[in-house]
């Protein structure tokens, strides 16, 4: 088998028994195909029977591998994506989680899909990320594939802040917090907050208020080249928190300016040739089948 992917890294949440089984099957498949395989160290730590396999640190995946395969849910893929985005390493997701908007290949389809992928039959989906940094910590930044959330930590209390877009004042708000989302993240936390579903490759950023203390506050969709500044009021009585993809957290203080913008690199998601975003929405969100048939109607029959 001739493939542009010759070195594969495996990343997954292998403390789950079903995920361990899937990872083991994947490794056996790759060995048969004579593809060099590395296993991320935390992933490997739960695979006692595979301790002789080649380990690799998460931050080195993109330096060594030309494809990363994630076995797990969307959370696992988000974790891997932030680690490999700077190396421009594509990711393929095998679904062992809950909804699975990003990890869209079932274990039953794994070998068939990988045969196609290694023979060049696949789709590439380029997804945008966000970057956040704080003026008081300007040398440090974090990135997110789904969303950046500003919230009040462990205290159930409103926080107060002002929003500027491209240095233009937009509004003053008191709310539980703010969700800044990519189009990819529009089907995640932002959806729960009442935000719109945005096609994942559109060049947009979503701003979604969390339980705002005004009925006029609504989600806002802006261009991905915009710079968003959120200035925390000095009147806030406690620190706030920032969450990136629900996985990386840090503290900000009253008076801090939080700057969010599009990241200068994208993540490449590998999908089967049959991948269709609207089919994913229909399946994951439970949109109804035609009541008179088990099949979805075609355009000509609607």
N, C-alpha and C positions, 0 to 999 in steps of 0.2 A: 504494500500500500504506500503510495507516494503522497505526502502531505506537506503543506507549508508549516504545519504544527509538528515539530519534532521533539519538543521538550514541554511536558505538561506538569503544572503544579496542582495539587489537590488541597482543597480547603473545605472544612466542614465542622459541624457541631456534633462530634462523634461520641459525646456522652449519651446520646440517644441510641438505643439498640438498633432500631430500624435504619438509622443513618449509618451506623457501623457496618451493617450488612451490605448496604448499597455501596459504600466506599470500598469495601473488600472486593465486591464484584467488579467495580470500576477498575481497581488496580489490576486484577486478574485479566480483564479485557485489554488494558493498555500494554501489559506484558506480552500478551499474545500478538499484539500489533507491533511489538518491538519499538515502542515509544518510550523514551527516557522519562521517568516519572519521579517527581519529588513530592513529599507530603509535608505540609506545614506542621511545625513542631507541636503546637497544641492539639491539632487534629490527630497527629500520630500518637500522642501520649495516651489516648484511650484505646489504641489498637495494639494490644499486647502481642497478638500473634504476628504483627507486622513490624516489630521493632528493628528488623534488619534492613528495612527500606530506607531510602535516602531522605533525611529530614532537611527542612529549610525553614528559616525564620520568615515570618509573614512579610516583613519589610524587604526581604530579598527576592520575593516571588517574581517581581517584574524585571529583576536584574538577570535572572537565570532562565525563566520560562517564557515561551512564546504563546502560551495559552494557560489560563487558570480555570479549572473546573470546580465550581462550588456545589457541594452536596448539602442541602438543608433548605431553610426558608429564606425569605427576603432579607431578614436580619443578617444572616450569614453572608449573603451577597453584598449588602451594604458595607459590612465590615471589610470584606476583601477588596471592594471597589476603591475605598479610600486608600488602601495600601498600595494598589497597583496603578492608579490613574496616572501618576507622574511618569511611569515607564511605558505608557501607551499599550499595555498588555490587555488583550481581549479576555472577556469572561464569558463562560457558559454555565448556566445554572440548572442543576438537577433537583427537582422539587421534592423535599422531605419535610416541609413545614406546614403552615396553615393556608393562607390565601394563595401566595405564590404568584404575584404579578410579575416578578422579575425572574424567578427560577421556574421556568415554564416547561421543562422536559420531565416527564414522569419516569420513574425507575423502569417501568415496563417498556418504555420507548428508548431507553438509554443506548443500548448497543446499536439499534437501527439508526438512531439519530447521529451517533458518533461516527458510524460508518460513512454516512453522508457528509458530515462535517470534515472528516479527514480526506474525503474525496472532493472537497471544494464546493459542496452543495449546502449552502447555508445563507442566511441573511445577516448583515451587520447593522446594528442599531446604535447610533452615536447619541449618548445622553449627556446633558449638561449637568454641571455641579455648581454649588455655591461655595463662596469663601467668606469667612467671618473673622474679623479681628477687632480688638478693643483699643481705643486711643491710649489708654494707660498701659497697655501691653502690646504696643504696635508692632514689635518685632516678631510676635507669635501669631499664627493664624491656624484655623482648622477648616476643613472642607466637608461638604455633605452632598450626597447624591439625592436624598429625599428632601430633607428640610432642616432648617435652623429654627429653634423654638426659644423664645425669651419668656420666662415665667418666674413666679415668685417663690421658687424653692419649696420648702416644706410648710410654708405658712399660707393658709387659705385666706388671702387678702389681695385686693386689687393693687396693681402697680400703675404708676403714672409715667407717661413718656410722651415725647414728641417725635414725629416722623418727618424726615426730609428725604426727598428724592432728587438726585443730582443737585444737591445744595438748595433746592427749592422747598420752602416750608409747606407741608401738606396738612397735618392735623395734630391736635393734642388729644390724647386718649387715656382713659382709665379703664383697665380691663384686667382679666386674669393673666393676660399675656398676648403674645403675637407669634404667629406661624409664618415664616418666610419659606416658601416652597418652590422647588423646581417643578416643571411639568410632570416629571417622573413621580414626584411626591404628591401630586394632586389626587392620587387615589389612596393616599395614606392618611396621616393625621389631619392634613388640610381638608380632606373630604369629611371627616368627622366634625370639623369646625364649620361646615357649611360652604366650603370653597367649591369652585367649579372643577369638573374634570377637563383637563387640558391635554391635547394630543402630545405625546412625550417628546417629540422632536421639534416642537414649536419653540421659537426663541423668546421665551417669556419667563417671568418670575411672578409668583403669586404672593400677595400679602393678605393674610387671613387673621382678623382679630379673634381672640378667645374670650367669649362672654363679655363683650364691651358694655360699659355702663351708659349706653345710649342706643336708641333704636335706629339711628341713622348710619351707624357704622356698618360698612359692607366690605366684602372681599374686593381686592383691587388686583388687576392683572397689568403688568408693565413689561417693558422690553428688557431682555436679559443684559443689555449693555448698561442699564441704569445702576447707579450707586444708591443704596438705601442707608440712611443714617438714622439710628434710633437713639435718642438722647434720654437717658433715665433722669427723671426729675430728682432734684436734691431733696424734695419733700418726702420721698419714699423713706419709710422708717427702717427698712432692712435691705440687705443685699438681694439681688436677683440672680437667676441662673440662666445659663445658655446651654442648650442641648443640640448636638449635631447628630442627626439620624437616630436620636434616642440612645446613643451609645457613648458619645464623648461629652462630658459635662465640665463646665467651669463657672466660676462665680464672677459677677460684676457688681459694682457699687453704685449708689446714688451719685448722679453727676457724670457717670461714664457715657461715652459715645460709642455705640456699637455700629460698626461699618460692615455692610453685607453687599457683595457684588457677585457677578458670575465668575467662576473659576476659569483660568485660561487654558485648561485641558478638559477633554471629554473622555468618558469611559465608553469602550466598545462592548456592546452586548452581542453575543452570538445566539442566533435563533435558528430553528429548523426552517427549511424553505417554505413550509406551509404556514409559518407564523402569521397571524393577523391580529392586530391590536384590538379590533372591535370584537372579535371572537373571545379574546381574553376578558374584556369587560363584561361581555354577556355571561360568560361562565362564572367569573369570580363574584360579580354583583347580583347574580341570580335573575337577570332579566329574562322575561318569560319566553318559553317556547310557544310556537303557534298552538293554540288550544286544541286544534283538530288533528294534529300530527306530531310525531316525535322528531320531525325534521324541521330545520329552520327554513322559512320561505326564501325563494330566490326573488330577485328584483322583478322578473317577468311574471311571477305568480302572486305578487302582493297586490 
